[in-house]
Amino acid sequence: MAISGQIDRRELTNRYELRNRYVFTGQLVMKTALHIGGGKITLTSSDSPVVLTPEQQPFIPGSSFKGALRSTIEKIVPGLPGFSSCALTDLSENELEEAHKRGEKVCPTVRQSEIAQARRRDPAQAEHIMQEAIGDLCDTCLLFGSPFTAARLNVSDLYMPDEEWSGMVQVRDGVAIDRDTEKARDRLKYDFEVVPASAAFKLEILLENATKRDIQLLCVGLSEFVHGFGVVGGKRSRGLGVAQLEGLHVSALELYEEGVEQGKVSEEQRRQRMRDFLLRKTFSDQVDGLAFLTAYIESIFA
Ligand SMILES: [Zn+2]
């Protein structure tokens, strides 16, 4: 089974051509009710309605799922050999100073003001400072994007299959707790809408010009969702938003390197694959999602 793509990082920054493309598809099935606040004006009287499509069907914005996937991965990265994540947590000036003293690489996403100051102080070196910063990006910023680099991964909005939606949005009561007395405050009762458990949404993730590390990290995050440890949407502390990813499938178009073993693609194969893809949208490889996750997660610890 040939599954994968490995690109040298430096090579990647110099090339804008398409080197690989992966499409991950599956169904996200809610194990508990889901609340994703829309902030849009709707006809309901609820204090906090769920986000709806123009056809009045609940959906999960791709950015919402992407954020959930990112924080799922950030939580696990510290336990993975050779990976790093800034977890988007800004360091204080003192913490930064300590890290520099220890000679540690610090992801530029969490030291933006330091970089801005350095560039202002030395405008002639501004471009060099920027390039150096980009070289320090952590693994999750490279995959999910940061002010210093575009994301390699894109998540489409997640819609319900047509036959799926019964039209039922439930309303739940919430009570605001006074932080000082830890008692419910009378006038702070509110309600919010949820989509009931067992609702299903179609998931599609597009990954382009991915390194092996990008794929490994994505597989770690998706594996959490496959095993029911993923959570999406709001009010998670109330147990809402627990989701399970089912029927995961991976379509791969690999034009340069393939296989967790990083086999090279010959010039002739590359042309053939590109032609088939352009003419018929044929991917070079169709892989069962679970086999794909297993191969990549095992390769992290190999
Ligand atoms: Zn980062």
Residues whose N, C-alpha, C, O or C-beta is under 5 A from the ligand:
A	BS01	ZN	C86 C107 T109 C138 C141
